[in-house]
Every structure is written in C-alpha cells, then in structure tokens.
Amino acid sequence: MQLYQFEKIYSQMEREFGKIRKGEEETYAMLLLPMEGNVLKIHREFPESNSRRLREAIALALFDIKGNYSREKYDTDNFRNKENERLEKALLMAFDPYTNNEIMELVKEQFQMDILSQEQVKEYYKFPVMCLLRIKESIDTWEKRSGSDGYFDFIEGYMGKEIKGNDMNFSIMSSGVLDM
C-alpha cells in the first residue's frame, strides 16, 4: 500500500458513512467522549503518541473497521509504529467488539446472536466511523491553530480534568442501531 492509498481512507469512509457536521457533536458525545478520553490517557503517558500519530491511528482504525465488515485484509504494516498503535487500540477499545471482548459480549447479549452478518457489522460501525472522521477533522483544525500538538492541548483544556486513571472507557450503541 502506498501513502496516497493509505490517506484516501478518510474520504472513502466519509463517502460511505457520512460525517458529523460542526455543531452536531453533542449528538455523538456518548461515543466521542470515550474515544477522546482514551487517546488523551495514552498521550499523557506517552507524549510521543502525538496529534500526527493520532491522525495515522485513525486511518489504521478505519482500515481495521473496513476489514471487519468487508472481510478483506489490508496491509497497513508499513504505516504502523508503537506510537500510533497505542492510539489505534485506545480508539478501538471505545467501541470495537473485535478489539474489546466486553463490547463483543454486550453486543451478543443485546442482539441475542453469536455472529453478526456483514451488513449488521457495517451498520454497527456507522457512528464510530463518523466520530473517527470528526476527530480527524478536529486534529487538522487544532494543528493549524496551535501547532503540532494542538489537538491534545485542546482536549486537555476541554475535558482534561474529567479524565483520570488509565482504564480504557467504552460505549456501545443501543439496540435500535442494527436493523434485524
């Protein structure tokens, strides 16, 4: 995979899933906040996992998601490093049933099934993808305004006092999300 293919994932996923418009973030707060809190915890412990690495982590997470619903394998190894992998896992721990076993159990219990169809998996990821794309847009904005770590400076000021400990938080969507 070339760099331009790697970076195209943002626009591909936006076309496929849509995006959160500025001012509509509150609607998605139950999912955005665990994602942002998780990456802030990682950044505090590992400052080298910075905004640039978070942008890469979002692309990696989007490829993980696309692989889960398409059942295709994407070779992203050339773009992985320990700094962005930490952030990728922190993002995925907030919503991904294939990364976080607790979420998988809750999803199975909530929807009373062992395996979700490809279409159900894709529908499950709609809001997480939109949230990831919103975070990426926020990174771009804050880096332009405040420099290379502007996003984490913003998040620290916005919600830093509320984020404590090292445990990864998560959120799942309610049963109305998947059409069965």
ZASEKE-480547 format. One record per residue (C-alpha): residue number from 0; residue in one letter; z negated, y, x negated. Coordinates in nm, 2 decimals. Each point is the difference from the previous one (the first is absolute). Layout:
N
k,r,Z,Y,X
NUM,A,Z,Y,X;
...
REM end
This chain:
180
k,r,Z,Y,X
0,M,0.00,0.00,0.00;
1,Q,0.09,0.34,-0.13;
2,L,-0.21,0.32,0.04;
3,Y,0.23,0.15,0.27;
4,Q,-0.03,-0.32,0.20;
5,F,-0.38,0.00,-0.04;
6,E,-0.02,0.37,0.12;
7,K,0.23,-0.06,0.29;
8,I,-0.27,-0.20,0.18;
9,Y,-0.16,0.32,0.14;
10,S,0.31,0.11,0.18;
11,Q,0.09,-0.35,0.11;
12,M,-0.34,-0.06,0.16;
13,E,0.00,0.35,0.16;
14,R,0.33,-0.08,0.17;
15,E,-0.13,-0.34,0.11;
16,F,-0.35,0.10,0.11;
17,G,-0.01,0.38,0.05;
18,K,-0.24,0.25,-0.14;
19,I,-0.31,0.20,0.09;
20,R,0.08,0.36,0.05;
21,K,-0.22,0.28,-0.14;
22,G,-0.28,0.07,0.24;
23,E,0.00,-0.36,0.15;
24,E,-0.22,-0.15,-0.27;
25,E,-0.31,-0.01,0.23;
26,T,0.17,-0.26,0.22;
27,Y,0.02,-0.23,-0.30;
28,A,-0.34,0.08,-0.15;
29,M,-0.15,-0.34,0.06;
30,L,0.25,-0.14,-0.24;
31,L,0.06,0.29,-0.24;
32,L,-0.37,0.05,-0.08;
33,P,-0.06,-0.35,-0.13;
34,M,0.32,0.01,-0.21;
35,E,-0.09,0.34,-0.14;
36,G,-0.37,-0.09,-0.06;
37,N,0.10,-0.32,-0.18;
38,V,0.24,0.17,-0.24;
39,L,-0.26,0.28,-0.06;
40,K,-0.25,-0.27,-0.10;
41,I,0.24,-0.15,-0.25;
42,H,0.10,0.35,-0.14;
43,R,-0.37,0.09,-0.05;
44,E,-0.06,-0.32,-0.20;
45,F,0.34,0.00,-0.18;
46,P,0.13,0.36,-0.04;
47,E,0.32,-0.13,-0.16;
48,S,0.08,-0.14,0.35;
49,N,0.13,0.35,0.09;
50,S,0.23,0.15,0.26;
51,R,0.31,-0.11,-0.19;
52,R,-0.13,-0.36,0.00;
53,L,-0.09,0.03,0.36;
54,R,0.36,0.09,0.09;
55,E,0.11,-0.31,-0.19;
56,A,-0.27,-0.21,0.18;
57,I,0.13,0.11,0.34;
58,A,0.35,-0.11,-0.10;
59,L,-0.14,-0.34,-0.11;
60,A,-0.20,-0.03,0.32;
61,L,0.31,0.08,0.20;
62,F,0.19,-0.28,-0.18;
63,D,-0.29,-0.24,0.07;
64,I,0.02,0.09,0.37;
65,K,0.37,-0.04,0.01;
66,G,-0.03,-0.33,-0.17;
67,N,-0.26,-0.12,0.26;
68,Y,0.21,0.08,0.30;
69,S,0.34,-0.08,-0.14;
70,R,-0.12,-0.31,-0.20;
71,E,0.21,0.13,-0.30;
72,K,-0.14,0.02,-0.35;
73,Y,0.04,0.33,-0.18;
74,D,-0.03,0.01,-0.38;
75,T,-0.22,0.31,-0.07;
76,D,-0.16,-0.13,-0.32;
77,N,0.18,0.26,-0.22;
78,F,-0.18,0.28,0.20;
79,R,-0.35,-0.16,0.00;
80,N,-0.29,0.10,-0.23;
81,K,-0.37,-0.03,0.04;
82,E,-0.04,0.36,0.11;
83,N,0.24,-0.02,0.30;
84,E,-0.10,-0.36,0.08;
85,R,-0.36,0.11,0.06;
86,L,0.12,0.26,0.24;
87,E,0.24,-0.23,0.17;
88,K,-0.27,-0.25,0.07;
89,A,-0.24,0.27,0.13;
90,L,0.27,0.12,0.24;
91,L,0.08,-0.36,0.12;
92,M,-0.37,-0.09,0.04;
93,A,-0.01,0.27,0.27;
94,F,0.24,-0.18,0.24;
95,D,0.19,-0.30,-0.14;
96,P,-0.09,-0.34,0.13;
97,Y,0.18,-0.17,-0.29;
98,T,-0.22,0.19,-0.25;
99,N,-0.33,0.02,0.18;
100,N,-0.12,-0.33,0.15;
101,E,-0.25,0.17,0.23;
102,I,0.29,0.18,0.17;
103,M,0.20,-0.32,0.03;
104,E,-0.29,-0.16,0.18;
105,L,-0.04,0.29,0.23;
106,V,0.37,0.01,0.08;
107,K,0.01,-0.38,0.07;
108,E,-0.31,0.04,0.22;
109,Q,0.13,0.31,0.18;
110,F,0.35,-0.14,0.07;
111,Q,-0.12,-0.37,0.04;
112,M,0.26,-0.14,-0.23;
113,D,0.02,-0.15,-0.35;
114,I,0.33,0.14,-0.11;
115,L,0.18,0.31,0.11;
116,S,0.38,0.01,0.04;
117,Q,0.21,0.22,-0.23;
118,E,0.05,0.25,0.28;
119,Q,-0.38,0.01,0.07;
120,V,-0.07,0.05,-0.37;
121,K,0.25,0.29,-0.01;
122,E,-0.15,0.16,0.31;
123,Y,-0.35,-0.04,-0.15;
124,Y,0.11,0.20,-0.31;
125,K,0.15,0.30,0.20;
126,F,-0.31,0.23,-0.02;
127,P,-0.10,-0.11,-0.36;
128,V,0.35,0.08,-0.12;
129,M,-0.01,0.34,0.17;
130,C,-0.34,0.07,-0.16;
131,L,0.12,-0.10,-0.35;
132,L,0.30,0.23,0.04;
133,R,-0.22,0.28,0.11;
134,I,-0.23,-0.05,-0.30;
135,K,0.31,0.01,-0.23;
136,E,0.11,0.32,0.16;
137,S,-0.35,0.15,-0.05;
138,I,0.01,-0.10,-0.37;
139,D,0.33,0.18,-0.04;
140,T,-0.13,0.31,0.17;
141,W,-0.33,0.01,-0.20;
142,E,0.15,-0.07,-0.33;
143,K,0.24,0.30,0.05;
144,R,-0.29,0.23,0.09;
145,S,-0.28,-0.12,-0.23;
146,G,0.15,-0.21,-0.28;
147,S,0.02,-0.36,-0.10;
148,D,-0.33,-0.10,0.17;
149,G,0.02,0.24,0.29;
150,Y,-0.01,-0.27,0.27;
151,F,-0.33,-0.15,-0.13;
152,D,-0.14,0.35,-0.04;
153,F,0.09,0.07,0.36;
154,I,-0.15,-0.33,0.13;
155,E,-0.32,0.05,-0.20;
156,G,-0.05,0.34,0.15;
157,Y,0.10,-0.11,0.35;
158,M,-0.20,-0.32,0.04;
159,G,-0.16,-0.08,-0.34;
160,K,-0.36,0.05,0.12;
161,E,0.06,-0.27,0.26;
162,I,0.14,-0.26,-0.23;
163,K,-0.28,-0.20,-0.17;
164,G,-0.02,-0.34,-0.18;
165,N,0.27,-0.22,-0.12;
166,D,0.06,-0.23,0.30;
167,M,0.35,0.01,0.15;
168,N,0.01,0.11,0.36;
169,F,0.26,-0.12,0.25;
170,S,0.13,0.06,0.35;
171,I,0.21,-0.21,0.23;
172,M,0.20,0.10,0.30;
173,S,-0.11,-0.09,0.35;
174,S,0.16,-0.28,0.20;
175,G,0.25,0.23,0.18;
176,V,0.21,0.04,-0.32;
177,L,0.16,-0.34,-0.01;
178,D,0.21,-0.09,0.29;
179,M,-0.03,-0.36,0.08;
REM end
